[in-house]
Amino acid sequence: LHDALPICRFWPHGGCDSACALLSQAVGLRRQGLHVEVLTPKYDSSWPEHTVIREIPVHRAYLAPRREWSMGKYMRGMTNWLQENLHGYDVIYVDAAREELLAAVETAQGSGTVVLGRCRGGGQSSDIQWWESSRNGKRCITAAKKAQGLVVEDAETQKELLIHGIETPLFFRIPQGVYQLPITSHQERWVIRQQLARANTDLATEADTPVLLCHAEMSSSSGLELLVGVSRLLLLRYPNLRIWLVGDGPNRDSVYNWLRAEGVRASVAIPGSFSDPSDVFRAANLYFQAGDEGLQFFLPLAISLQMPIISIDHPSIRRIFSFDGQESAVASGVPPSSGQHALDLVTWCDPSRPKTIKEGIISVLEDLPHAMSRAETLRDSMLRHRPESKTLDAQIDAIHRVSRNEL
């Protein structure tokens, strides 16, 4: 599977951050009274074309691209399906400003159906970064200009789009929200750990064992190898610590071989990915944010479950914790005022200095009760300023406004 361009997964497999976020959004929109259907590719011709997930119809009418050369066939399949079914929808909401947005905009022109796109900004996984390297990038920029609306998460992404000539009236600024979830008790965590251990013995722990979770792609660009590199030193200091590296990717074998060579394979689990990641999050104590991926669902989930956050220092990650007028300060590199902002409740590490990763994790483990108190304060702060309910209301407002042409 690693030889293929995408990893073969059904929507909404929990190993994909954007798919988990989109499922949460689709369920929320449906609960608010909107009729929601999802269009997504399939990765094998034997897969059924139609299914239902959480009462949401899912259409998988064409094959996903396996290589760059098959992108044209992928887009033709998507366009054909949209042409045949466009009359049944008022709004097409596209979750990325890539080929999917291009197909939707070109198909919907003159049909009366409007297109609302979402442009991911910041970091290596951003749509804007992707435009620079893709041969369809310029066409996707043109499609973004023609869409009836564009959703962005922050002011910095909006500024980047303005540089590409995409005008302000198209924008709906909707930051990522966090979820109102019940906190996992010690007893509930132990029950979940026992269930996970029965499914995968690598995840076997004791009830009081501290578990550090990192959910990231196993690739050289994800940042996960920064944690792998300091794992031996961490385990020398805390032999009882367990590290769970959840995810798939091309570097899985090299990570496995490195851990075995360092003699820490028994303490570091690499169980792959999960169709539903909620249990593995509830079973862990701490969360390490390795890079600028996983910001749509995995990091908000960790915050929502009141997990102490240790994160590499990156502008895209800092913007998630920036509100109350401090976005401009973060963007300009000005440090936040001490003790007054959610930014101060995260343990930040310098990715260029691996020693700071080890020190950051140790500082949390040295006083776990204090770290848990900080995590509770962080969760409460994020729920006050950026609850998922507010994000959902803003999404619904954007959908209604583009459908009524109120830009």
Residue pairs with C-beta under 8 A, 6 or more apart in sequence:
1 7
1 8
1 248
2 248
2 249
2 250
2 252
4 66
5 65
5 66
5 67
5 68
6 43
6 64
6 65
6 66
7 15
7 248
8 43
8 44
9 15
9 16
9 19
9 43
10 42
10 43
10 47
11 19
11 23
11 38
11 40
11 53
11 58
11 60
12 19
12 20
12 22
12 23
12 53
13 19
13 273
13 275
14 20
14 273
14 274
14 275
14 276
14 277
14 278
15 247
15 248
15 272
15 273
15 274
15 275
15 277
17 293
17 294
17 295
17 296
17 297
17 298
18 95
18 96
18 296
18 297
20 277
20 296
20 297
20 298
20 301
21 176
21 296
21 297
22 38
22 95
23 53
23 54
24 179
24 297
24 388
25 392
25 395
26 36
26 38
26 54
26 56
27 54
27 56
28 388
28 392
28 395
29 36
29 392
29 395
29 396
29 399
30 36
30 55
30 56
32 392
32 396
34 396
34 399
36 56
37 56
37 57
37 58
37 59
37 89
38 53
38 56
38 57
38 58
38 59
39 59
39 61
39 78
39 81
39 82
40 58
40 59
40 60
41 60
41 62
41 63
41 64
41 65
41 74
41 77
41 78
42 49
42 60
42 61
42 62
42 63
42 64
43 63
43 64
44 63
45 63
47 60
48 60
49 59
49 60
49 61
50 57
50 58
50 59
50 60
51 57
51 58
51 60
52 58
59 81
59 85
61 77
61 81
62 74
62 77
62 78
62 80
62 81
63 70
63 73
63 74
63 77
64 74
65 71
65 73
65 74
68 135
71 99
71 136
74 99
75 99
75 102
75 103
78 99
78 100
78 103
79 103
79 106
79 107
82 92
82 103
82 104
82 107
82 108
83 107
86 92
86 107
86 108
86 111
86 113
87 111
87 113
89 113
90 113
90 114
90 403
91 113
91 114
91 115
91 116
91 399
91 402
91 403
92 104
92 108
92 113
92 114
92 115
92 116
93 116
93 117
93 118
93 399
94 100
94 101
94 104
94 115
94 116
94 117
94 118
94 147
95 118
96 117
96 118
96 119
96 120
96 127
97 117
97 118
97 119
97 120
97 127
97 131
97 140
97 143
97 144
97 150
98 127
98 130
98 134
98 136
98 140
99 136
99 140
101 115
101 117
101 140
101 143
101 144
101 147
102 136
102 139
102 140
102 143
104 115
104 117
104 143
105 115
105 117
105 143
105 146
105 147
106 143
108 114
108 115
109 146
114 148
114 149
114 402
114 403
114 405
115 146
115 147
115 148
115 149
115 402
116 147
116 148
116 149
116 150
116 151
116 398
116 399
116 402
117 143
117 144
117 147
117 149
117 150
117 151
118 150
118 151
118 152
119 127
119 128
119 144
119 150
119 151
119 152
119 157
119 161
120 126
120 127
120 128
120 153
120 157
120 296
121 127
121 128
121 152
121 153
121 154
121 156
121 157
121 160
121 161
121 316
122 153
122 154
122 156
122 157
122 292
122 315
122 316
122 319
123 129
123 291
123 292
123 293
123 314
123 315
123 316
124 221
124 291
124 292
124 293
125 292
125 293
126 157
126 316
127 140
128 157
128 160
128 161
128 164
130 137
131 137
131 138
131 140
131 141
131 164
134 140
141 164
141 165
141 166
144 150
144 161
144 164
144 166
144 170
145 165
145 166
145 167
145 170
147 170
148 170
148 402
148 405
148 407
149 170
149 171
149 172
149 398
149 401
149 402
149 407
150 161
150 166
150 170
150 171
150 172
151 171
151 172
151 173
151 174
151 395
151 398
152 158
152 161
152 171
152 172
152 173
152 174
153 173
153 174
153 175
153 176
153 319
154 173
154 175
154 319
154 322
154 327
155 173
155 327
155 328
155 331
156 315
156 319
156 327
156 331
158 168
158 171
158 173
161 171
162 168
169 407
170 407
172 394
172 397
172 398
172 401
174 391
174 394
174 395
174 398
175 320
175 323
175 386
175 391
176 295
176 296
176 300
176 320
176 386
176 391
177 300
177 386
177 387
177 388
177 389
177 390
177 391
177 392
178 300
178 303
178 304
178 379
178 382
178 383
178 386
178 387
178 388
179 300
179 301
179 304
179 388
180 304
180 383
180 387
180 388
180 389
181 301
181 304
181 305
183 305
183 306
184 192
184 282
184 305
186 207
188 282
189 207
189 282
189 283
190 207
192 279
192 282
192 283
193 203
193 204
193 205
193 207
193 283
195 279
196 203
196 279
196 280
196 283
197 203
197 204
197 205
200 269
200 271
202 269
202 270
202 271
203 244
203 269
203 271
203 280
203 283
205 211
205 242
209 240
209 241
209 242
210 238
210 240
210 241
210 242
210 285
210 286
210 365
210 368
211 241
211 242
211 243
211 244
211 283
211 284
211 285
211 286
212 234
212 241
212 242
212 243
212 244
212 284
212 285
212 286
212 287
212 288
212 361
213 244
213 246
213 280
213 281
213 284
213 285
213 286
213 287
213 288
213 302
213 307
214 224
214 227
214 243
214 244
214 245
214 246
214 287
214 288
214 289
214 290
215 246
215 247
215 277
215 280
215 281
215 294
215 298
216 222
216 223
216 224
216 245
216 246
216 247
216 290
216 291
216 293
216 294
217 224
217 247
217 248
217 249
217 293
218 224
218 245
218 247
218 248
218 249
218 250
218 251
218 252
218 255
218 270
219 249
219 250
219 251
220 251
221 291
222 247
222 249
222 290
222 291
222 293
223 290
223 291
223 292
223 312
223 351
224 245
224 247
224 255
224 290
224 291
225 251
225 255
226 290
226 312
226 351
226 354
226 357
227 243
227 245
227 288
227 290
227 357
228 245
228 255
228 258
228 259
228 268
229 354
230 354
230 355
230 357
230 358
230 361
231 243
231 259
231 262
231 264
231 267
231 268
232 262
232 263
232 264
233 358
234 241
234 243
234 358
234 361
234 362
235 241
235 243
235 264
235 267
235 268
237 362
238 362
238 365
239 267
241 267
241 365
242 267
242 268
242 269
243 267
243 268
243 269
244 268
244 269
244 271
244 280
244 284
245 255
245 268
245 269
245 270
246 270
246 271
246 272
246 273
246 274
246 277
246 280
247 272
247 273
248 272
248 273
252 270
255 270
256 265
256 270
259 265
259 268
259 270
271 280
274 280
277 298
277 301
278 301
281 287
281 298
281 301
281 302
281 305
281 307
282 305
284 307
285 307
285 308
285 368
286 307
286 308
286 310
286 361
286 364
286 365
286 371
287 299
287 302
287 307
287 308
287 309
287 310
288 310
288 311
288 361
289 299
289 302
289 309
289 310
289 311
289 312
289 317
290 312
291 312
291 314
291 351
292 314
292 316
292 317
295 316
295 317
295 320
299 309
299 311
299 317
299 320
300 320
300 388
302 309
303 309
303 375
303 378
303 379
303 382
304 379
306 372
306 375
306 376
306 379
307 375
308 347
308 364
308 368
308 371
308 372
308 374
308 375
309 345
309 346
309 347
309 375
309 378
310 346
310 347
310 349
310 357
310 360
310 361
310 364
311 317
311 346
311 347
311 348
311 349
312 348
312 349
312 350
312 351
312 357
313 348
313 349
313 350
313 351
314 351
315 330
315 331
318 330
318 343
319 327
319 330
319 331
321 341
321 342
321 343
321 345
321 346
321 378
321 382
322 329
322 330
322 341
322 342
322 343
323 342
323 385
323 386
324 341
324 385
326 336
326 341
326 343
329 336
330 336
330 343
336 343
336 344
338 344
342 378
342 381
342 382
342 385
345 374
345 375
345 377
345 378
345 381
346 378
347 360
347 361
347 363
347 364
347 371
348 360
349 356
349 357
349 359
349 360
350 356
351 357
364 371
400 406
401 407
